């Protein structure tokens, strides 16, 4: 089969690789219908995270179950399924506590699972899925083609944006600032609107992203950054800042922006993959009673809540995909996102 392999900085190729095979009894083979490139994939693409040797890449996909092992009970051949960006059994104590990203038996796409069998990267034609009953979430029936982009967001960005909002305590009437206008930040705007926030300020300098943020429920756009951005936000919010600030980037600058945009007693929800050494100023947090909560989003935990609203059309997070390419053009998909010519690229095998 064909799959995406990263060889080094800005070196993405589509190679012929071995077809996946069932090996542990509880696994499944999924034929990928749609996958995508994530902002976190750009860290190795840009060389920020070194690539020691060529390896498979991609962690967001939806598809159809082609085969199941003899121990699989909850998904069946022919099911249309959403895969979270990680493997989990959904039964261990951490999973039961809602933190399936810390599954005691789980792992990551493009790596060996706990049994030593390979779990394929998501950007390919097929994926072997460990712990199929815990990892995969089946839709009630095969979805309409128009819904597939939104269903794909449940594998990562919509669930991650939702996690930022939940972590910050967004509720009816909250004032919210979203730092980051990538797919996760835009989904965080949508999640905040869904949870009833009364005012949502999206920080963005890009017209196309501003328009989508407004369509997702943002009430205001702030283009300024740093001290100017913080001054603008506090002037808009009673001179004190927002109840909830959602940090969706992962740099030192974005975390600083988030913390200083939060009112005393407010909360920062952070989901940006840390890059560039973000640090917490404990004395500042102590003095202002600002809280910080978040981390790797347990998106598998949120699928049951979010799926019905995607299927009904109540939310349409798939609008974050503004470019679609065939798998053969995976290198262009990465380049388009790296150069900010696209918010998020959907890839079709």
C-alpha positions, 0 to 999 in steps of 0.5 A, a space after each residue: 500500500 501507499 503511505 506518507 513517510 517523513 525523511 527529514 526537514 521538509 522531506 515528505 514522500 509517499 512510499 510503498 510500504 507493507 500492507 498491515 496484518 492482524 496480529 493481536 486478536 483485538 486489532 482491526 484493519 481500517 481502510 482510510 477514507 480521509 486523513 489530514 495534516 495536523 499543525 503538530 505534524 509541522 514541527 518535524 516537517 520544519 525540523 523543530 523536532 529532529 527526524 532521526 530516521 525515515 518514519 510513518 506520519 499522520 494521526 487523524 483518519 476516518 475510514 471503513 473497517 475491513 478486518 477484525 481480530 477474533 477478540 473484537 466485539 464492538 466494531 464490525 467489518 463494514 462499520 464507518 469509524 472515527 479514530 482518535 489521534 492515539 490508540 487506547 483500550 478505553 477500559 483502564 483506570 485512566 481511560 475510565 477517568 476520562 484521560 484516554 490519552 494516558 491509557 496504560 496500554 495505549 500508544 501512538 500511530 506510526 509506532 509499535 503498540 504494547 505488543 510490539 506490533 506496528 500501528 500504521 501512521 494515519 496518512 496512508 491507505 490502510 491502518 492497523 488499529 490496536 485495541 479496536 474496541 476501545 480506540 475506534 468509534 463507529 457512526 450509526 450508519 455510513 455517513 453522507 459524503 458532505 459530513 466526512 470532513 466534520 467527522 474527521 475533525 473529531 479525530 483531533 481538532 474539534 475535540 482538542 478545541 473542545 478540550 481547551 474550552 472545557 479545561 478553561 471552564 467555558 459555560 453560558 455567559 463566559 467571556 472568552 479569548 482564543 489565542 491561535 487561529 489555526 484549525 484547533 483555535 477555530 474549533 475552540 471558537 466553535 466549542 465556546 459558542 456551543 457551550 454558551 459563551 456570551 463574548 468570544 474574542 478571536 486573535 487573528 491576523 488572517 482575513 480568511 481565518 477571521 471570517 471563519 472565526 466569525 462564522 463559528 461564533 466569534 463576536 470580536 477579532 483582535 489582530 494585535 499581539 503582545 502588550 498591544 494585544 493584551 491592552 486591547 483585550 483588557 480594554 474590551 473586557 472591563 479593564 480586567 481580561 477574560 473569564 476564560 482564555 484558550 491557548 491553542 498554539 504552544 509557544 512561549 509567546 502564546 502562553 504569555 499572551 494567554 495568561 496576561 489576557 485572563 482576568 484575576 480568578 480566571 482560567 487558561 485552557 491550554 492545548 497547544 503542543 508545547 514548542 519554544 519553551 513555554 513556562 508558567 510564571 508561578 508568582 504571577 499566577 499565585 498573585 492573580 489567582 489565574 488557573 491553568 488547566 489542559 494538556 493532551 486532549 482526550 478526544 476519544 472521550 468527547 466523541 459521544 457528545 460531539 458526534 450527534 451534533 455533527 450528524 445533525 448539522 448543528 455544528 460544522 467543524 469541517 469548514 476548517 478544511 480549505 484544501 483537499 489533495 490526493 495522498 500522492 500530493 502529501 508533500 504539497 499538503 504539508 507545504 501549503 500548511 507550512 506556508 499558511 496557504 491553507 488552514 488545514 488540508 484533507 488528504 484522500 488516499 
